[in-house]
Amino acid sequence: MSASKPSRRQIAETNDAMLPRQQQFRLAAEFAARAFADVPGVEKVALFGSVAQPLNEAVPRFREFRRAGVAVLHECKDLDIAVWLSDLACVPVLRRARGQCVNDLLRERHVGVAHHQLDVFLLEHGTDRYLGRLCIFGTCPKGKSECLVPGCGATPFVRQHEGFVLASDALRPDRVVVLHDGAGPTQATSWLTLNGNGS
């Protein structure tokens, strides 16, 4: 016996739940950028990935939708933030700033986002070379299997993921929202548009 398809109401309710979560992650990105901008050595902060773009439809992980092959708006489970650094010595301070910004977000706006949901990609200022990601563990090395990846922790709290290569077009200008840039103005107009306040 084949599984019944989700009703139109179920589809609509699922879609309606996806947009507010994306907005919450966008707010978290703003709080993160504000905190990161105060860290010496941080030159630029940008949001990219699904949180930065209009949501596309896809067959989700939810069993009733997956079995029926019904597409709904993409579920944002975390947010991708790129941070360009001129000094790797600031990484431990950056890690603490990430923890503080999610605490501030909860206290000031009553929005809960876990620190590990802020996936922070570190890049070398001036070259755009991918350096690794900001580690979620409190000590480096933590003694976890993740710490055994070659190069992981060579710079404390800079994590490497085995086999990961940052896509060459991931940070294309039309795919990112610049939230902080020490060298010039940010893309305020683009950010307002993303939040539904622009034209």
C-alpha positions as CSV (number, residue, x, y, z in Angstrom):
1,M,0.0,0.0,0.0
2,S,1.5,3.4,-1.1
3,A,1.8,6.2,1.5
4,S,-0.7,9.0,1.2
5,K,0.6,12.3,-0.1
6,P,0.8,15.3,2.3
7,S,-2.3,17.5,2.1
8,R,-2.2,21.0,0.7
9,R,-2.6,22.3,4.2
10,Q,0.4,20.3,5.4
11,I,2.5,21.6,2.5
12,A,1.4,25.2,3.2
13,E,2.1,24.9,6.9
14,T,5.6,23.4,6.2
15,N,6.4,26.2,3.8
16,D,5.2,28.8,6.3
17,A,7.5,27.4,8.9
18,M,10.6,27.6,6.7
19,L,10.6,31.4,6.1
20,P,10.6,32.5,9.7
21,R,13.5,30.2,10.5
22,Q,15.5,31.7,7.6
23,Q,14.7,35.1,9.0
24,Q,15.9,34.1,12.4
25,F,19.2,32.9,10.9
26,R,19.6,36.2,9.1
27,L,19.1,38.0,12.3
28,A,21.8,35.7,13.9
29,A,24.1,36.6,11.0
30,E,23.6,40.3,11.8
31,F,24.5,39.7,15.5
32,A,27.5,37.6,14.5
33,A,28.8,40.3,12.1
34,R,28.4,43.0,14.8
35,A,30.4,40.8,17.2
36,F,33.1,39.8,14.7
37,A,33.6,43.3,13.5
38,D,35.0,44.2,16.9
39,V,37.7,41.5,16.8
40,P,41.1,42.9,15.7
41,G,42.2,41.0,12.6
42,V,38.7,40.6,11.1
43,E,38.6,42.5,7.9
44,K,35.4,41.4,6.3
45,V,32.3,39.3,7.2
46,A,29.7,38.0,4.7
47,L,26.7,35.7,4.7
48,F,26.4,33.0,2.0
49,G,24.6,29.8,1.3
50,S,20.9,29.1,1.6
51,V,20.2,31.7,4.3
52,A,21.5,34.4,2.0
53,Q,19.3,33.5,-0.9
54,P,15.6,33.1,-1.6
55,L,14.5,29.6,-0.6
56,N,14.2,27.1,-3.4
57,E,11.9,24.1,-3.3
58,A,13.3,20.6,-2.8
59,V,12.2,17.2,-1.5
60,P,12.9,17.5,2.3
61,R,14.2,15.0,4.8
62,F,10.7,14.7,6.4
63,R,9.6,11.1,5.8
64,E,6.0,11.8,4.6
65,F,7.2,14.3,2.0
66,R,10.3,12.3,1.0
67,R,8.2,9.1,0.3
68,A,5.7,11.0,-1.7
69,G,8.3,13.0,-3.6
70,V,6.7,16.3,-2.6
71,A,8.9,19.4,-2.7
72,V,8.7,22.2,-0.2
73,L,10.8,25.2,0.6
74,H,14.4,24.4,1.7
75,E,14.9,23.9,5.4
76,C,17.7,26.1,6.8
77,K,19.5,24.1,9.5
78,D,22.5,26.4,9.9
79,L,24.0,29.5,8.4
80,D,27.3,29.9,6.6
81,I,29.4,33.0,7.4
82,A,32.7,33.8,5.7
83,V,35.2,35.8,7.7
84,W,38.4,37.3,6.1
85,L,41.3,37.5,8.5
86,S,44.5,39.4,8.4
87,D,45.8,37.8,11.6
88,L,45.2,34.2,12.7
89,A,46.0,35.1,16.2
90,C,42.5,36.5,16.6
91,V,40.8,33.0,16.1
92,P,40.4,32.3,19.8
93,V,38.8,35.7,20.3
94,L,36.6,35.1,17.3
95,R,35.4,31.8,18.8
96,R,34.4,33.6,22.0
97,A,32.7,36.3,20.1
98,R,30.5,33.6,18.3
99,G,29.4,32.3,21.7
100,Q,28.6,35.7,23.0
101,C,26.6,36.8,19.9
102,V,24.2,33.8,20.2
103,N,23.8,34.7,23.9
104,D,23.0,38.3,23.0
105,L,20.6,37.2,20.3
106,L,18.6,35.1,22.8
107,R,18.6,37.8,25.5
108,E,17.8,40.7,23.2
109,R,15.5,39.2,20.6
110,H,14.4,35.9,22.2
111,V,15.7,33.9,19.2
112,G,17.5,30.7,19.9
113,V,20.4,29.7,17.6
114,A,23.1,27.3,18.8
115,H,26.7,28.3,18.4
116,H,27.4,25.3,16.3
117,Q,24.8,26.4,13.8
118,L,27.0,29.4,13.0
119,D,29.3,27.7,10.5
120,V,32.2,30.1,10.2
121,F,34.5,29.8,7.2
122,L,37.8,31.5,7.6
123,L,39.6,33.0,4.7
124,E,42.9,34.9,4.2
125,H,42.4,38.6,3.7
126,G,43.8,39.7,0.4
127,T,44.0,36.3,-1.3
128,D,40.6,34.7,-0.4
129,R,42.4,31.5,0.4
130,Y,40.2,29.1,2.4
131,L,41.9,28.4,5.8
132,G,39.4,26.2,7.5
133,R,36.4,26.6,9.8
134,L,36.0,28.0,13.3
135,C,36.0,25.0,15.6
136,I,33.0,24.3,17.8
137,F,35.0,22.6,20.6
138,G,36.1,24.4,23.7
139,T,39.7,23.1,23.7
140,C,42.1,22.4,20.8
141,P,42.8,19.6,20.3
142,K,39.7,18.0,21.9
143,G,40.8,14.4,21.4
144,K,37.8,13.7,19.1
145,S,38.0,11.8,15.8
146,E,37.4,15.1,14.0
147,C,40.7,16.3,15.4
148,L,42.6,13.6,13.5
149,V,42.0,15.1,10.1
150,P,45.4,16.3,8.6
151,G,46.0,19.9,9.4
152,C,43.2,20.2,11.9
153,G,44.3,22.4,14.8
154,A,47.6,23.4,13.1
155,T,46.4,26.8,14.0
156,P,44.4,26.5,17.2
157,F,40.7,26.3,16.7
158,V,40.9,26.3,12.9
159,R,39.2,23.0,12.0
160,Q,39.7,21.0,8.8
161,H,37.1,18.7,7.2
162,E,38.5,15.7,5.4
163,G,37.9,16.0,1.6
164,F,36.2,19.4,1.9
165,V,36.9,22.0,-0.8
166,L,35.1,25.3,-0.8
167,A,33.3,25.7,-4.1
168,S,35.0,28.2,-6.3
169,D,31.7,30.1,-6.9
170,A,30.4,29.9,-3.2
171,L,31.5,33.5,-2.5
172,R,30.6,35.0,-5.9
173,P,29.4,38.6,-5.3
174,D,25.8,37.8,-6.3
175,R,25.7,34.9,-3.8
176,V,26.8,36.7,-0.7
177,V,25.6,39.5,1.5
178,V,28.5,41.6,2.9
179,L,27.7,42.5,6.5
180,H,31.0,44.1,7.5
181,D,33.9,45.4,5.4
182,G,36.6,47.4,6.9
183,A,37.7,48.6,3.4
184,G,34.4,50.1,2.4
185,P,30.6,50.2,2.7
186,T,28.5,47.0,3.1
187,Q,25.7,45.9,0.8
188,A,23.0,47.5,2.9
189,T,20.6,47.7,0.0
190,S,20.9,43.9,-0.7
191,W,20.5,43.1,2.9
192,L,17.3,45.1,3.2
193,T,15.9,43.4,0.1
194,L,16.7,40.0,1.6
195,N,14.7,40.9,4.7
196,G,11.7,42.0,2.7
197,N,12.1,45.7,3.3
198,G,13.6,46.7,0.0
199,S,12.1,47.2,-3.4
